[in-house]
Amino acid sequence: MLNKLLCAVYRTLLSVHPPSFRDEFGDEMLLIFEESTAGRRAGAVPLLADCFVSALRQWFIGYEVWKPALAMGYWFVFFVYIVTILARRSGPWPH
């Protein structure tokens, strides 16, 4: 019963991976999980954690989702910098 639950959790984690990664490696990953956890549950936790980290890695590194996030961060820092300069500047604006 617990093995079925663990397999369902693992399948859910696999479904979070990008489609191209899932199509290429999903069946093999599921087979490895099922073989590794058959009869013993101790191996399930590291494989579940690895699958979770793999999904994050594939989305953020493989699909380069981090580039737009980094660009937005740069623009935010630039905006804060400009606002700070304008706030310190004594000029024609009333205080």
C-alpha positions as CSV (number, residue, x, y, z in Angstrom):
1,M,0.0,0.0,0.0
2,L,2.8,2.4,0.9
3,N,4.7,1.5,-2.2
4,K,1.7,2.5,-4.3
5,L,1.5,5.8,-2.5
6,L,5.2,6.4,-3.0
7,C,4.9,5.6,-6.7
8,A,2.0,8.0,-7.0
9,V,4.0,10.8,-5.4
10,Y,6.9,10.0,-7.7
11,R,4.7,10.1,-10.8
12,T,3.4,13.4,-9.6
13,L,6.9,14.8,-9.3
14,L,7.7,13.4,-12.7
15,S,4.7,15.2,-14.2
16,V,6.1,18.5,-13.0
17,H,9.2,18.1,-15.2
18,P,9.2,19.9,-18.6
19,P,7.5,17.8,-21.3
20,S,10.7,17.2,-23.3
21,F,12.6,15.9,-20.3
22,R,9.7,13.8,-19.2
23,D,9.3,12.2,-22.6
24,E,13.0,11.4,-22.8
25,F,13.7,10.2,-19.2
26,G,10.3,9.8,-17.4
27,D,9.7,6.0,-18.1
28,E,13.3,5.2,-17.2
29,M,13.2,7.2,-14.0
30,L,9.9,5.6,-13.0
31,L,11.3,2.1,-13.7
32,I,14.4,2.9,-11.6
33,F,12.2,4.2,-8.7
34,E,10.0,1.1,-8.8
35,E,12.9,-1.3,-8.9
36,S,14.8,0.6,-6.1
37,T,11.8,0.7,-3.8
38,A,10.5,-2.8,-4.4
39,G,10.4,-4.6,-1.0
40,R,12.1,-1.7,0.8
41,R,11.0,1.8,1.4
42,A,14.3,3.2,2.6
43,G,15.5,4.1,-0.9
44,A,12.4,6.1,-1.7
45,V,13.2,9.3,0.2
46,P,16.5,10.0,-1.6
47,L,14.9,9.3,-5.0
48,L,11.9,11.5,-4.2
49,A,14.2,14.3,-3.2
50,D,16.3,13.8,-6.3
51,C,13.2,13.9,-8.5
52,F,12.1,17.2,-6.8
53,V,15.5,18.8,-7.3
54,S,15.6,17.5,-10.8
55,A,12.3,19.2,-11.6
56,L,13.6,22.5,-10.2
57,R,16.9,22.2,-12.1
58,Q,15.2,21.4,-15.4
59,W,12.8,24.4,-15.2
60,F,15.3,26.9,-13.9
61,I,18.5,25.9,-15.7
62,G,17.4,23.7,-18.6
63,Y,14.6,26.1,-19.7
64,E,16.5,29.2,-18.6
65,V,13.6,30.6,-16.6
66,W,16.2,32.3,-14.5
67,K,17.2,34.7,-17.2
68,P,14.0,36.7,-17.2
69,A,13.9,36.6,-13.4
70,L,17.5,37.9,-13.2
71,A,16.7,40.6,-15.7
72,M,13.7,41.7,-13.7
73,G,16.0,41.8,-10.6
74,Y,18.5,44.0,-12.4
75,W,15.7,46.4,-13.5
76,F,14.3,46.5,-9.9
77,V,17.8,47.4,-8.5
78,F,18.2,50.0,-11.2
79,F,14.8,51.5,-10.4
80,V,15.5,51.6,-6.6
81,Y,18.9,53.2,-7.4
82,I,17.3,56.0,-9.5
83,V,14.6,56.6,-6.9
84,T,17.2,56.9,-4.2
85,I,19.2,59.4,-6.2
86,L,16.2,61.4,-6.9
87,A,15.1,61.3,-3.3
88,R,18.5,62.6,-2.1
89,R,18.8,65.3,-4.8
90,S,17.9,68.8,-3.8
91,G,16.4,70.4,-6.9
92,P,13.4,72.1,-8.2
93,W,11.1,69.7,-6.5
94,P,9.4,70.9,-3.3
95,H,10.2,69.0,-0.1
